[in-house]
Amino acid sequence: MEQLYGRLAALLTVKSLVTLALTAVFICLALRGTVSGGDFLTVFLMVISFYFGTQNQRRSGEKP
């Protein structure tokens, strides 16, 4: 149970909150038709790959 709380606490970092907020905004814009699907996919993939890239780098012991 403590491990679950630790993981939930890690989601509350600034980087995670920005990633989740940006994802929610782009989903809303895509559903409204303001952003095309291609634009949404490009931005979403960049944000997600940056987020997971820095997480992977941190786990391997390198400085981001």
Secondary structure as UniProt FT lines:
FT   HELIX           2..10
FT   TURN            11..12
FT   HELIX           14..32
FT   HELIX           37..59
FT   TURN            60..61
//
